[in-house]
Amino acid sequence: MYVATSLWLSLFLSFVPTFYVHIGGTTPKSFSSLAKQVKIKQIIQFGGQQIRSSNHEEKKHFTLKSKKRTYESLRMNIFRFAGDLSHVFAIIILLLKIWKTRSCAGISGKSQILFAVVYLTRYLDLFTTYVSLYNSVMKVLFLATSGATVYLMYVKFKATYDHNHDSFRIEFLLIPCALLSLVINHDFTVMEVLWTFSIYLESVAILPQLFLVSKTGEAESITSHYLFALGSYRALYLLNWVYRYMVESHYDLIAIFAGVVQTILYCDFFYLYITKVLKGKKLQLPA
């Protein structure tokens, strides 16, 4: 703005003397000196603005960088959309199962706590960065449903929660994921480290649930459908990353690595689901 003002004012002051002479007047010496003074003043002001804004620009550097990564990593395609639908479907199955049966038997509360932590640390930018209505709605949905699930399991239907079998030590997941996010991340800032932590933690958050199923020996059909939909969500997101690499030459190694780990954890379950549950048999994981 200062540069544009300076240029326009300089041009104006350079044309005024010419126009003044053209209509028969004389050119005062003060015109040239005034033009110089104004130009110098504007340059000084512009320079001062640059100095004052430098710190502000540095503060905005991470925000702009994060926004750029957010916009680049959230472009829609059929695989991502299908993955989101699968994720939402899994949550609906879980909530309906708990509400209709008035019981949370067979569901790991520790896995649900981990998922709640994942969404809380990942979606802290909900109030600072707007990407799209779709993106904001999904963030609110995951935050609200994860909170509701934890409430139903630990408050409303607490009496039906299987504390004895849901004994996985989640600190063995939280601490390594926290340390890894401090070491391997895109940028060593609070928001970026928390985002990275959520990616790592999500990849292993299902372990307490799988551990619970293996301890009890079997899973109800509705619980199996929930796990299959949840695993499909991550598998579809892997296809999303493959698609984006092939079409847009874009990739995120942290997200891809975590997605591969999470999908591998589901592989055994996928096999049992297809060979047993879809044939009407009970799903049993090896102890």
N, C-alpha and C positions, 0 to 999 in steps of 0.2 A: 504494500500500500504506500509506504514512504517513497519507494523508488518511482512508482507511477506518478505520485503527486509531484515529486521533484522534476521529473521529465516534462510533464505537462506545464508546470509553472515556468520552467526554463524556456520552453518553446514559446509560451505566451509572452514572456518578457523580452524575448528576442524579436518577436514580430511587432510588439507595440511601438518601439522606436521607429521601425521602418514605416509602419502605417502612419505614425505621427508626422514624419518627414513628408510622406506622400501627399498628405492633405495640406501641406504648406507650413507646417510647424518646424520648430528646431528641436534637435535631439538633446535633451539635458544630459550632462555628464553623469548625473545620478542614476540614470537608467542602467548603465553597464555595471556600476558599482553595486546597485541594488540587486541586480540579477546575480552577481557573484556572491553577495552576502546571503541571499536566500538559498542559493544552491549549496553554499558551504554549510549553512544551518541545517538544510535537509539531509545532507550527507552525514553530518555529525549526529543528527537525530536517528537516522537509519542505522548508523554504526552502534549507537547506544542501544537501539532496539535489538540489534543482533546480539549484543553482549547480554542484555537482560533476558533475552529469550533462549540463550544457549542452555542455561541450566534447566529451563522448562522443557526444552526439546529433549534433553538427556533423560528427564523424568518420564517423558512420554515415549521414549524409545522402546522400552519393554512392552508397554501397552499396545503400541502400533505393531510391534513384532508379533505379539501374541494374537492380535486381531488378524494379522496376515496369515498366521499358521491356522487359526480357527477357520477363516474363510476357505483356505485351501483344503483343509482336511474334512470339511463338512459338505462338500458338493454332493448333490443327490444323484443316485443311479439306482437301477432296479435291485441290485444286490443289497445295497445299504437300506433301501426302503423295505425290502423283504425281511432283512435282519431286524429292523426296528419293529416291524409287525410281529415277528416271532417272539421278540423280547416282551412286547406288550401282552401278547397272547399267553406267555409263560406266567406273567404276573397275575393276569386275570384268572388263570387256572388255579394258581396258588391261593389267592384271596377267596375265590368261590369255594374251594375245597375246605378252607378253614371255617368260613362263615356257615356253609350249609351243614357240615358235620358237627359244627360247634366244637371242633377239636383240632389241635395242631400236632397230633400224633404222627410220627414218621417224618416230620419236618425239622430240620436243624435250625434252631434259633441262632446259633453261632454263625452259620452261613448268612442268615438274614442280617445280623449285625454287621458283618463284613461288607455286605452289599450296601447297607446304609452308609457306612463309612466311605465306600467307593463313590457314591453319588454326592455325598456332602463335600468331599475334597475335590471332586472333578467339576462340580457345578457352582463353585463359589463365584464364577464370573457371570452368574445369572443376572445380577444387579449392575454389572459394569459393562458388559459387552452384549450388544444385541446383534444376532446373526439373521434370524428370521422368526416369524411367528411359529412355524413348525418346530424349530429348534428350541424355542423358549417353552412351548407347550410340553414337549417331550421331557425337558429338564424338570419342569414342575411336576409332571406325572411321575417320574422315577423317584423324585424326592418324597412326594406325598405317599406313594404306594409303599415305598420301603419303610417309611415311618409308621404307616398303618399296620404293616405286617409285623413289625417289631412290637407295636402296642398290643395287637391281638394275641401274640404269642406269650409276651411277658406280663401282660396285665389282665386282659379280658378272659382269655382261656388258659391262664397260667397253670391251672390244675391238670390240664391234659398234656402239658409239655413234658417230654421224656428227658429229664435231666440226666438220668443215669447213662443212657446210651449216647447222648450228645456231649461227649467228653473230650472232643478234640481240643488241643491247646492252641488257641488262635494267636497267642503271642509268638509262636514259632513261625507264623506267617506275617504278622504285622511288623515285627522288628526287622527281619531280612528285607522286606519290601521297602521299609523306610530308609534303611541304610543304602540299598541299591539305588533308590531314587535320588539320594544325595550324591552318589558317585556318577551314575549314568543318567543324564538328562539333556534336554535341548538347551537349557539356559539356567544358570544357577540363581534363580529368583524364587520368591515364596510361592507365587501362583504356579510357576512352571514345575517346581519340585512337587507340589501337591498334585498337580495334574498327572505327572509321571508316576507318583506313588499310587494314585487311583488306578492307573493302567496296570501296574504290576500286581496290585492287590486283587483286582478283578479276575486276573488270570488264575488265581489259586483260591478264590473265595468259595468255590463249590466243594473244596476238599472236605470240610466238616460234614456236608450233606452226604457225600459219597462214603465217608467214614461211618456215618450213622447207619446208612443202608447196609454196609458190609457187616456191621456189628449185629444188627437185628436179623440179618440173613435174607430179607426180602423187602420189597417196596410195593405199596398199593399202586393200582393202575393209574390213578389220578396223579400220584406223585411221580410216577414214571413219565407221564405225559408232560408234566411240568419240567422235569429234567431234560427231556428230549427237546422241547421247545426252547429251553434256555441254551442248550448246546447247539441247536440249529442257528440261533442268533449269532453266536460267535463264528460258526463255520461260514455263514453267509457274509459276515464281515471280512473274513479272509478272502473270499471271492471278490468282495468290494475292493480290497487292496490290490488284488491281481488285476482287476479291471482298470483301476485308476493308474496303475503302473503302465499298462499296455496302451491305454488311450491318452492319458495326460502326462505320462512320464513322472508321476508323483508317487512318492512312497514315504513312509514313516517307520523307520526300523524298530523303534521302541514298541509301537502299536502292533506291528507285524509279529515281532518276537513274542510279545505277550499273548497275542491271538493264537499263535501256533502252540504255545505251552497249554493254553486253556483248551484248545481243541483236542490235543493229545490226551488230556485228562478225561475227556468224554468218550474217547474211542472205544474203550471196553464196554462202556454203558450203551453206546450206539449199537454195537454188535448184539448185545443181549436184548435190547429193546426191539430190534428188527426180528431176531430169531425167536423171541419168547412172547413179549407183550403184544405184538401185532398178530400173534397166533392165538391169543386168548389165555396165555399162560402167565403165571406170576414171575416178576423179575427178581432174580436172586443174584447178588454179587458175591464173588468168592471172598471168604473171610481173610 
